[in-house]
């Protein structure tokens, strides 16, 4: 994450709350993790502000990110989602969200939860995570996987060390603090960051 996000997000009506209370903060809740995966997939090619502005609509359209309900979405639900101007109406992204919900149900059966599955593979390098996600889920490229993992504390770099949110996250003992130095990803250059 660039220093720009830590400087500019606080106080912004949408970026501020996300930056201050969610971005980089670990979570064990399957609905939170699934929401973040769906939002990151939908962000591809768009700004994060666009996604945050549509977040409530995504939650409504995708049944509060309830895995069991979304995994049962059928063709009628797909048509409903493709017709919902409040969300991103991209067939590939919608299909990925529904299919990934089903895949997460299988992960829940085998590991107990999405978080437990992530924990069972942690720590990995970013490249290894991307490979694992590509084998496991749909529509999960490098940027999507990197931001997803960073946003949930599995990879470092969500905040600068001078940012007040950084200290709050450290107090929660995020998973990246337990990664071996050799598996820690290289920090992206500020020009490559997707957040403002």
N, C-alpha and C positions, 0 to 999 in steps of 0.2 A: 504494500500500500504506500502510496506516495504521501509525503508530508502535507501535500495540498489538501487531501481529504480530511486529515486531522485538524488542519487550520480552518477549512471552509465549511465543513459539515455542521459543527456545533452552532446551534441557533437557527439552522434552516428548518422549516416546518416538516419536511419529510426526511431529509438526510440526517438531521440532528438527532432525533430519537433513535433511528437505526444505528448511527455511529456510536452514540453514547451508551446504549443499553443492549444492543444485539450483535453488532459486527465484531467477530472475534470471540464472543462469549460462548463457552461450551454449553451444550444442551444434551439431555438424554431422552427427550420427548420425541417419539416417532413422528408425530404430526408436525413438530417444528422442523425436524430434519427433512421430512418429505416436502414441506412448504419451501424450504430453502433450496432444495434440489429443483423443484418446479420453477421457482422464481429465477434461479441461475440459468436454467435451460431457456427460459423465455427471454432473458436479457440478451442472449446472443444476437449481435447485430443492432442492438438498441442501447439506449442510455439506462443506467440504473435508476435515474429519476423517473423515467417512464414506468418502470416496473414498480417502484414504490408508490407512485400515484395510482396504479391499478391494483395494488395489493389487496385491498378489501374486496374488490370485485373478484379477484382470483380465489380468495378464501370462500366466497359465496358460490362461485361457479364450480369449485372443486370440493364441495361438501365439507368445508372446514379442514381439508387435507386429511380426512379420515381414510386411511389406507383401505379398509374393508369396503367402504362405499365406492371409492374411486376405482378400485380394481374391478368392480361389477358394472362400471359404465359400459353402455352398449352403443350401437349405432345411433340411436335416438339422442343419447347424451352427446355423442360426437357432433351431430348436427346442431344441437343446442349450443355447444361451445363454439363451433365455427360461426354461428350467427350472433354471438354475444360480443357486441362492439366495445364492451367495457374491459375486455381482456385482449390478449394477443391472439388473433385468429389465424394461427398457422397450423395446418393439419399435421405436419411432422412433430411439432412441439406438443400438440394436444395428444396425439397418439403415443408419444414418448411418455408423457405424464401418466396416462392410463396404464400403459404396459409396465412402466416402472413401479407403479403401485402394486401390480401383481407380483413382480419380482421381489419387491420388499416384503410381501406376505410370505413368500418362500424363505426369505432371509430371516424373518421373524420366527418362522417355524424351526429353522435350523440353529439360530443363534439367540433367540429370545427377543431381540430388538435390533433396529438399524444401528443404534449406538454400539451395541455389543459386537455387531459385525465389524464396524469401523475399528473398535478396540482390538479385535482379534487380528487385524492386519497392521495395526500401528506399532512402531513407526515404519513408514516407507518413504522413499524419496518421492518427489512430485511425479517424476516420470513413471515410477512403479505404481503409484496411485492411479495415474491416468490410464495405464495399461489395465489395471484391475477394474476400474470403472467402465472402460470400454468393453471389457469381456462380460460385465455384469449387468449394465444398464444401457438404455438407448439414449442417443443424443448427448453424449458426455465427452466432449473434447477437452483439450488441455486447459483452456481458460475457464471453462465451466467447472471442471473438477478442482482446479487450483483455488478459485474463489469460494466454491462450496466448502472445501476443507479449511481454508483460512477463516471463513466466516463463522466456523464452528470450533475453532481452536485446535484443529489437528495439524495445521501448518502455521508457522509464525508469520508475522508481517502485517497483520491487520491494522496495527497502530504504531506510531512512533513512540519511543520510550519516554518522551516528554509529555505525551498526551495523557490527560487524566483517566481516560478509559483504559489505557494500558495497565495502570496500577490496579484498577478494579478487576481486570482480567487475570492478572498475576495472582491476586488473592483467591481466585477460583481454581487455581492450579490447572490450567488448560493442558490438554494432552501433548501439545508441542514441547512443553517444558521437559517431558520425559523422553524425548527422541534423542538418539545418539547423534553426535555432531556430524558424523559422516552421512547420515540420512536426511539432515536438514536441507531444505531447498535453498538455492541461491536466491537472494532478494532480487525482485524484478526492478528494472530501471523505471524511474518515475514516468518516463514517456510511454511505457507499456501498460501502465495501470488503467483499468477500465473505470474506476471510480474517479470523480472529478478531483 
